């Protein structure tokens, strides 16, 4: 039997790392990962088709004096898994810079989850989105990274560069309502099972065209999800990657962990799925704005006034029978 206690922690603020992280530790913003010296375990179907893999890659950084790439030690690795999809016939060059850089390798593992173990911290990455950074890499939480694949065969080699989260833009606070439709019946759609070693279906890989409310093609979704026994046949715990003309999104289950372009205001929000007669409907829900301290006091039944000296004065409303008394 397996028993586990889980404690939820609020996110750390970037300014809080001074007391917990070694500020003398070098931060590596650019490095290289290679298949050589690591390992890869392919996910294979009984018919011999490879539909994904799990992998572990060593990490190399450039020596600024010699220009050579040197392997990091002390357990610095990239670990992850990914699923493969068929080459996409509709992937415009103005979607995500990250994917235009590896366009010659379309058809490799496009949907990936990875962990980077580095000196001074770790990074949890879902596709191109940095979901969380720790230690000296905390400031990259919510950011992204570019992966420039320089070699695919016979050994995978890629250069990776981290990017911090873009500054908040107030015009993204109330993004317009967006509804997208996925067409599983299109000739360009793909649905294939994820199989275990016995050939039983344990999940699905999906590749669907994306349409807007006018029925025009605006992008492509790549996704995977697993099937669990309770409720029976429920497909959950998945990862969606949306490539669109004016931006893109990384969605983990129902949470939008990263968004770019005209969809950037939805980062941190969620989605709501609903099937229609022939299409699957997705409604984008923007994130809830965190209330200020003043708003929190108002919600508790207090009114906050500001004095000329900018000192808050709390005025409490007291109702005594039929009279209203200000104190």
N, C-alpha and C positions, 0 to 999 in steps of 0.2 A: 504494500500500500504506500501511496505517496501523499505526504502532507506538507503544505507550504503556507507560510504566513506572508502576506503582502502588505506593505506600508506605502501609502500614497504620499508623495512629496510635492510641494509647490515648486514651480520653476525657479531656479536661481537667477538673480540679477547679475548682469555682467560686472558691475562694480563690486560684487561680493567675493570675487575670486581671489582678491589680494590676500586674504587670510587662509585660504585653502589650497591655492595653487603656488607652485614654485615659480616666481616671476623671473628667475634666472634661466629657466628652461627655454630653449630655443623653440620657436613655433615654425613648423615646416608648412608653408603655404603651397608649395609645389613639390611633387615627388613622382616617382615612377613605380608602377607595379608590374611584375612579370610572372608568367607561368613557370618559367624555369626556376627550379629551387622550391616550388610549391607543389600542390597536388590538385587534381580535379577528379570528381566522381560523377560520371554522366548519369542522367536519368534516362533510362531506356525502356521502350515498350517491348512486349514479347515478340513483336515483328522486327525488332532491331532498329526502330526509329529513335533517335535521340531528341528528346523534347525539353531538355534543360540540364542543369548540373549544379553541384555544390563545389566550392573551390576555396583555396587558401593561397594567397600570393605574398611573397616577400616584398618589402618596401625599400626603395632606394632613394637617396637624396643626392643632389649635385654638390660636389666640393667646389666652392667658389674660387679656390686657388688653382686647382688643377683642371677644373671643368669636367672631371670624371664623376660618374654615378657610383655612389658607395652604398652598400647595404646597411640598413639600420639594424642594430642588434637589440638585445633585451626584449625579445618577444614581439617586436613590431611587425604586425601582419595585417593583411586585409582578408577577412573571412566573409563568405556570403553564399547565396544561391540565386539562380535565375532560371527563367523559362524562355524557350525559343518560340519565335513566330515566323510565319511565312513572309517572304519579301513583300514589302508594301508597295503597291502601285500608285498610291496617292499619299505622298509625304512631302508637302511643299517645303521649299528652302527657307521660307520665312516663319517657320514654326518656332523651334527652339535652337539657339546657337549650338547648344550641347549636342544635338543630334545631327546638325548639318556637318559637324566636324567628323562624325563617324559614318556619314552616309555611304561610303563604299562598302561598309560592313553590315548593311541592313539585312536582317535575317539572323543575326546572332542574338545572344540573350538580351532582349530589350527591357524586360521587366525584372529588376533585381533588387534584393535587399542585402546590405553589406554593413559590416562593422570594421572600423579602422582602429587598430590598437597602436598608438603612437607614444613616444616619450612625453610625459606630462599630461596625457589626456586621451580620450576616445571620441569617436564620431559614429553616430548611428545614421545610416544613409538609406533612404527609400528612393530608388531610381536616381534622379539627379538632385533630390532634395535632402539637405542636412537636417534631419529631424531633431537631433540633439547633439551638442558638443559638451564635453566635460573638461575640467582642469583649464589649461591654457587655451583650449579650443572652444571654450564656452561661448565666445563671441560669434562663432560661426553658426550657432543654433538659429534655425530659420533661414539660413542661407542656402547656397547651392554650390555645385562644383562642375567644372568642365572636364571631360575625359577625352583626350585626343588619342585615339588608337593608332599607333604607329606601325604595329605588326599584328596580324591575326594568325597567320600560319608561317612556320610550323609552331611557333611559340607566341602566345599573346603578350603584347607589350603595350602599355598605355601610360601617358603622362597626365597627371591629375592636378588641377589647380582649384583651391578653395576660394569661395567668394562669400563675403559677409552679407547678411540680410540687407536688402535695399532700404534706404531711409523711407520712413512712413510718408505717404502722400495723402493729404487730407481729402483730395477729390475721390479717393478710393473708399472713403468711410461708408458711403451709401451707394454701392454699385447698383446698376439697373438690374431688374429681374431678368434672369436668363433661364430658358427651358431648352434642353437639348433632347434629341431623339436618336436612338440606336436601332439600326436596321439589321436584325439577325437573319433576315430572309434575302439579303442582297447576295448577288453572285460573288461579291468580294468579301463576304463575311466568312469567318472560320470559327468553328467550335470543335475542339478536340479534347479527349479525356486526359487527365493525369492518372497514370496507372501505377499500381504497386508491382512488386516482383512477381506476384501471382497472376497479374493481368486484370485485377479488379479495379474499378474506377474509384479513385479517392479524391478527385477534383476535376476542374475544367480549365482549359485555356480558351480565351475568347478574343476574337479580333473582329470588330464591327465598325462599319462606316457610321459617322456622326452627321446628323442633319439638323438644320435649324427649324424654326416653326413654319417657315415658308417651304420646307422640303428640299432646300438646297444643301448640297454636300459641303460641310465645313471642316471635316477632319476625320481622324481614325482613332479608335480606342483599342488598346491592347490591355488584357487583364488576365488574372488567374484567381481562382478561389477553390477552397477545399470543401469536401462533403463530410458532414458530421452526422452521427447516428441520432442525436437528440436536439431538435425534432428530426424525425426520420427524413433523410434526403435533403436536409437544409444545407444549401451552399453558402458558406460564410468564410470570414477571415481571409479576405482577398486584397488585391492591389490592382488599381486601375491607373493606366497612363493614357492621358488624352493629348493628342497632337492636333492642333487646330491652326487655321490661317493666321489668327491674330493673337496667339498665345498658346498656353497649355496648362495642364493641371496634373498633379500627382495626388491620387486619392487612396487612402488606406482605410479599408472598410467604408464607412460613411463619412470620414473626416478628410477635408481638403488640406493636406499638409503643405502643399506648395502650389503656387499659381503664378503665371507670368502674363505679360501683355494686358489686354483688356479685361482679363479675368483675375488680375492681381488682387483686387479688393476682396476676393472670396477666400484668400489664404487664411486658414484658421476656422473657416466655416464648415458647412456640412452639405450633404446632398440628400434628396428624397427621391426614391425610385418608385415608379408606378407603371405596370404594363398597360398597353392599350391594345386595340384589336390586332395590330400588326407590328407595332414599334414598342420599344421600351423607353419610357419618358423619364428624364432626369431633371429635377429642379434644383438649381443652385441656391443655397441659403447662406447669406453673408454672416460673418462672425458677430457675436454679440459684443458690443463695445463695453469695456470695463468701466464701471461707474467711478466717478471721482469721490474723494472723501466727503465733499459737500453733499453730493447726491446720496451717498450712503446715509448721512445724517438726516436728510429730508425723508428718506424712506423709513426712518425710525420714528417719524412724527415730530422732528425738530426743525426749526427754521434757523438758518445761519445768516447773520448779517456781518458785513465787513466794516470796520471802523476806518477812519482816515489813516490810522497807523498800520492798517492791514492786519489788525488783531481780530481774530474771529470772536464774535459775541453770540452766544447761543440764547435764543429767545424761545421759551417753552410755552406752548399753548395749554391753558388749563380751563376746562369747562366745569363750572360749578352750577348745577341745576340749570336754570334758564339764563344765566348771565355768562358772558365771555369776558374773562379778566386777563389782561396782559401783565406779565411780571417782568 
